[in-house]
């Protein structure tokens, strides 16, 4: 029995997965929190303890390799003496400077 003819359609490509990671925003967040931490002359590992964040994860946040959850962002803001809104304003200003 002869083989069934192949269809002329292209093979299906795998659809791209949606992601919530925004590299520019993650970098702006990291730059903003690093600047504020350094203004206070607090070592990164000491600040991570103050904010109740794992030290290595906090380093990734400052480098823009990770994007914080809302709860984590609020803990960091509190440790810096800011409200969440004040911290987000600083992040937005940092982002605007980076785009300029």
TORPA-4810 file (N, C-alpha, C, O; in nm, 3 decimals):
<nodes>
NODE_1_0.085_-0.117_0.000_0.000_0.000_0.000_0.090_0.123_0.000_0.184_0.129_0.079_X
NODE_2_0.063_0.222_-0.086_0.148_0.341_-0.093_0.129_0.430_0.031_0.023_0.432_0.092_X
NODE_3_0.237_0.504_0.065_0.232_0.596_0.180_0.140_0.713_0.148_0.127_0.755_0.033_X
NODE_4_0.078_0.763_0.252_-0.011_0.878_0.235_0.072_0.999_0.195_0.182_1.018_0.247_X
NODE_5_0.022_1.081_0.105_0.099_1.199_0.062_0.116_1.297_0.177_0.027_1.313_0.262_X
NODE_6_0.231_1.364_0.179_0.258_1.467_0.281_0.180_1.593_0.247_0.165_1.629_0.130_X
NODE_7_0.134_1.657_0.348_0.060_1.782_0.322_0.162_1.893_0.296_0.277_1.885_0.338_X
NODE_8_0.119_1.992_0.227_0.207_2.102_0.190_0.210_2.211_0.297_0.269_2.317_0.276_X
NODE_9_0.148_2.186_0.410_0.149_2.289_0.516_0.282_2.291_0.587_0.353_2.190_0.595_X
NODE_10_0.316_2.408_0.639_0.440_2.423_0.715_0.422_2.358_0.852_0.311_2.352_0.905_X
NODE_11_0.531_2.309_0.907_0.518_2.254_1.042_0.483_2.365_1.140_0.523_2.480_1.124_X
NODE_12_0.408_2.328_1.240_0.367_2.427_1.340_0.488_2.472_1.419_0.571_2.391_1.462_X
NODE_13_0.497_2.601_1.438_0.604_2.651_1.524_0.547_2.666_1.665_0.427_2.689_1.683_X
NODE_14_0.631_2.651_1.760_0.587_2.665_1.898_0.560_2.811_1.927_0.645_2.895_1.901_X
NODE_15_0.442_2.843_1.979_0.414_2.983_2.009_0.505_3.033_2.120_0.543_2.958_2.210_X
NODE_16_0.540_3.160_2.112_0.623_3.219_2.215_0.543_3.229_2.343_0.425_3.262_2.343_X
NODE_17_0.612_3.201_2.452_0.547_3.208_2.582_0.545_3.352_2.630_0.639_3.428_2.609_X
NODE_18_0.438_3.387_2.695_0.428_3.520_2.755_0.519_3.524_2.877_0.536_3.424_2.947_X
NODE_19_0.574_3.639_2.902_0.658_3.655_3.020_0.623_3.786_3.089_0.584_3.883_3.025_X
NODE_20_0.638_3.788_3.218_0.610_3.911_3.292_0.740_3.984_3.324_0.737_4.092_3.383_X
NODE_21_0.855_3.927_3.288_0.983_3.991_3.316_1.008_4.103_3.218_1.005_4.083_3.096_X
NODE_22_1.032_4.220_3.270_1.060_4.339_3.190_1.204_4.384_3.222_1.226_4.448_3.325_X
NODE_23_1.301_4.352_3.137_1.441_4.382_3.168_1.470_4.529_3.198_1.544_4.558_3.292_X
NODE_24_1.413_4.619_3.122_1.440_4.762_3.146_1.389_4.805_3.282_1.455_4.879_3.354_X
NODE_25_1.271_4.758_3.317_1.212_4.794_3.446_1.291_4.729_3.559_1.314_4.792_3.662_X
NODE_26_1.331_4.605_3.541_1.411_4.537_3.643_1.542_4.610_3.667_1.585_4.626_3.781_X
NODE_27_1.607_4.654_3.559_1.733_4.729_3.574_1.709_4.863_3.643_1.788_4.903_3.729_X
NODE_28_1.601_4.933_3.607_1.570_5.062_3.671_1.541_5.042_3.819_1.585_5.122_3.902_X
NODE_29_1.468_4.937_3.853_1.440_4.908_3.994_1.571_4.883_4.068_1.593_4.938_4.176_X
NODE_30_1.657_4.800_4.010_1.785_4.770_4.074_1.872_4.892_4.092_1.934_4.909_4.196_X
NODE_31_1.877_4.977_3.991_1.956_5.100_3.999_1.904_5.191_4.109_1.981_5.249_4.185_X
NODE_32_1.772_5.205_4.116_1.710_5.292_4.216_1.735_5.243_4.358_1.770_5.322_4.446_X
NODE_33_1.717_5.113_4.381_1.736_5.065_4.519_1.883_5.065_4.558_1.917_5.088_4.674_X
NODE_34_1.972_5.038_4.462_2.115_5.044_4.493_2.155_5.187_4.532_2.226_5.207_4.630_X
NODE_35_2.109_5.285_4.455_2.142_5.424_4.484_2.093_5.465_4.624_2.165_5.531_4.699_X
NODE_36_1.972_5.426_4.656_1.917_5.461_4.787_1.990_5.389_4.900_2.015_5.447_5.006_X
NODE_37_2.025_5.263_4.878_2.101_5.189_4.980_2.238_5.251_5.001_2.283_5.266_5.115_X
NODE_38_2.305_5.286_4.891_2.438_5.346_4.902_2.434_5.483_4.967_2.528_5.519_5.038_X
NODE_39_2.328_5.561_4.945_2.312_5.690_5.013_2.314_5.672_5.164_2.363_5.757_5.239_X
NODE_40_2.259_5.560_5.208_2.250_5.532_5.351_2.375_5.462_5.404_2.387_5.433_5.523_X
NODE_41_2.469_5.435_5.312_2.596_5.370_5.346_2.574_5.238_5.420_2.636_5.210_5.522_X
NODE_42_2.483_5.158_5.364_2.454_5.026_5.421_2.506_4.922_5.323_2.481_4.930_5.203_X
NODE_43_2.577_4.825_5.375_2.628_4.715_5.292_2.510_4.635_5.237_2.404_4.628_5.299_X
NODE_44_2.530_4.577_5.121_2.423_4.502_5.055_2.370_4.388_5.142_2.249_4.370_5.154_X
NODE_45_2.460_4.311_5.203_2.414_4.199_5.285_2.341_4.246_5.411_2.246_4.182_5.456_X
NODE_46_2.385_4.358_5.467_2.318_4.414_5.584_2.178_4.463_5.546_2.082_4.443_5.620_X
NODE_47_2.169_4.528_5.431_2.038_4.577_5.388_1.943_4.463_5.359_1.824_4.470_5.391_X
NODE_48_1.993_4.357_5.298_1.908_4.241_5.270_1.847_4.188_5.399_1.730_4.149_5.402_X
NODE_49_1.925_4.186_5.505_1.871_4.143_5.635_1.763_4.239_5.684_1.658_4.195_5.733_X
NODE_50_1.787_4.368_5.670_1.687_4.468_5.713_1.556_4.453_5.638_1.448_4.471_5.694_X
NODE_51_1.566_4.420_5.510_1.447_4.409_5.425_1.387_4.268_5.427_1.285_4.243_5.362_X
NODE_52_1.450_4.177_5.499_1.403_4.038_5.506_1.400_3.973_5.368_1.301_3.913_5.327_X
NODE_53_1.514_3.988_5.298_1.530_3.933_5.163_1.657_3.848_5.165_1.757_3.887_5.225_X
NODE_54_1.654_3.734_5.099_1.774_3.653_5.087_1.885_3.736_5.024_1.861_3.806_4.925_X
NODE_55_2.005_3.729_5.079_2.117_3.813_5.034_2.147_3.795_4.886_2.165_3.894_4.814_X
NODE_56_2.153_3.672_4.839_2.187_3.650_4.698_2.074_3.698_4.607_2.099_3.750_4.498_X
NODE_57_1.951_3.680_4.650_1.837_3.727_4.569_1.837_3.880_4.563_1.808_3.939_4.459_X
NODE_58_1.869_3.944_4.676_1.875_4.090_4.677_1.981_4.141_4.579_1.958_4.239_4.508_X
NODE_59_2.095_4.074_4.574_2.199_4.112_4.478_2.148_4.103_4.335_2.179_4.189_4.252_X
NODE_60_2.070_3.999_4.305_2.013_3.984_4.171_1.912_4.095_4.143_1.901_4.140_4.029_X
NODE_61_1.840_4.140_4.244_1.747_4.252_4.225_1.825_4.379_4.188_1.787_4.450_4.094_X
NODE_62_1.931_4.406_4.261_2.010_4.527_4.233_2.075_4.521_4.095_2.093_4.625_4.031_X
NODE_63_2.109_4.404_4.048_2.171_4.391_3.916_2.067_4.387_3.804_2.102_4.382_3.686_X
NODE_64_1.939_4.388_3.840_1.833_4.385_3.739_1.810_4.248_3.680_1.750_4.235_3.573_X
NODE_65_1.856_4.145_3.748_1.838_4.008_3.699_1.705_3.948_3.742_1.660_3.848_3.685_X
NODE_66_1.643_4.009_3.840_1.514_3.961_3.891_1.421_4.081_3.906_1.465_4.195_3.917_X
NODE_67_1.294_4.050_3.906_1.191_4.152_3.922_1.112_4.117_4.047_1.063_4.005_4.059_X
NODE_68_1.098_4.210_4.140_1.036_4.176_4.268_0.884_4.162_4.259_0.819_4.220_4.173_X
NODE_69_0.832_4.083_4.351_0.686_4.078_4.368_0.645_4.207_4.438_0.729_4.281_4.489_X
NODE_70_0.518_4.233_4.441_0.468_4.352_4.509_0.504_4.348_4.657_0.547_4.449_4.713_X
NODE_71_0.487_4.234_4.721_0.518_4.223_4.864_0.665_4.252_4.891_0.699_4.322_4.986_X
NODE_72_0.753_4.200_4.807_0.896_4.221_4.822_0.931_4.368_4.798_1.013_4.425_4.871_X
NODE_73_0.871_4.429_4.699_0.896_4.570_4.672_0.855_4.655_4.792_0.925_4.751_4.827_X
NODE_74_0.744_4.622_4.854_0.699_4.698_4.970_0.792_4.678_5.090_0.813_4.771_5.167_X
NODE_75_0.846_4.557_5.107_0.943_4.535_5.216_1.070_4.616_5.194_1.125_4.673_5.287_X
NODE_76_1.115_4.621_5.069_1.235_4.699_5.038_1.208_4.847_5.059_1.291_4.919_5.116_X
NODE_77_1.093_4.893_5.014_1.057_5.035_5.034_1.056_5.069_5.182_1.111_5.172_5.223_X
NODE_78_0.994_4.984_5.263_0.988_5.008_5.408_1.127_5.013_5.468_1.156_5.099_5.552_X
NODE_79_1.214_4.922_5.426_1.351_4.920_5.479_1.429_5.045_5.440_1.520_5.087_5.511_X
NODE_80_1.392_5.106_5.327_1.456_5.231_5.283_1.391_5.353_5.346_1.442_5.465_5.333_X
NODE_81_1.278_5.333_5.415_1.207_5.445_5.477_1.111_5.514_5.383_1.073_5.630_5.404_X
NODE_82_1.070_5.444_5.277_0.977_5.499_5.178_0.845_5.425_5.182_0.833_5.316_5.238_X
NODE_83_0.746_5.487_5.122_0.624_5.414_5.090_0.649_5.344_4.957_0.745_5.375_4.886_X
NODE_84_0.564_5.251_4.924_0.575_5.185_4.794_0.564_5.285_4.681_0.636_5.276_4.581_X
NODE_85_0.474_5.382_4.695_0.453_5.483_4.592_0.579_5.568_4.573_0.615_5.601_4.460_X
NODE_86_0.645_5.604_4.683_0.767_5.684_4.672_0.878_5.606_4.601_0.951_5.660_4.519_X
NODE_87_0.888_5.478_4.634_0.990_5.396_4.568_0.959_5.382_4.419_1.049_5.392_4.336_X
NODE_88_0.833_5.359_4.385_0.797_5.348_4.243_0.824_5.478_4.168_0.864_5.474_4.052_X
NODE_89_0.803_5.590_4.232_0.835_5.719_4.169_0.984_5.727_4.137_1.022_5.773_4.030_X
NODE_90_1.067_5.682_4.230_1.212_5.682_4.206_1.248_5.587_4.091_1.334_5.619_4.009_X
NODE_91_1.183_5.473_4.087_1.207_5.376_3.979_1.165_5.438_3.845_1.237_5.425_3.746_X
NODE_92_1.050_5.503_3.841_1.004_5.566_3.716_1.100_5.675_3.670_1.126_5.688_3.551_X
NODE_93_1.154_5.753_3.763_1.252_5.857_3.726_1.379_5.793_3.672_1.437_5.842_3.575_X
NODE_94_1.421_5.685_3.733_1.541_5.613_3.687_1.518_5.557_3.547_1.606_5.563_3.461_X
NODE_95_1.399_5.503_3.524_1.363_5.448_3.394_1.361_5.558_3.287_1.410_5.538_3.176_X
NODE_96_1.305_5.673_3.322_1.300_5.786_3.227_1.441_5.833_3.191_1.467_5.864_3.074_X
NODE_97_1.531_5.838_3.288_1.670_5.879_3.262_1.737_5.779_3.167_1.812_5.818_3.077_X
NODE_98_1.710_5.653_3.189_1.773_5.548_3.107_1.725_5.556_2.961_1.800_5.525_2.869_X
NODE_99_1.600_5.597_2.942_1.545_5.607_2.807_1.586_5.736_2.736_1.579_5.744_2.614_X
NODE_100_1.628_5.836_2.814_1.664_5.967_2.754_1.796_5.962_2.682_1.840_6.062_2.627_X
</nodes>
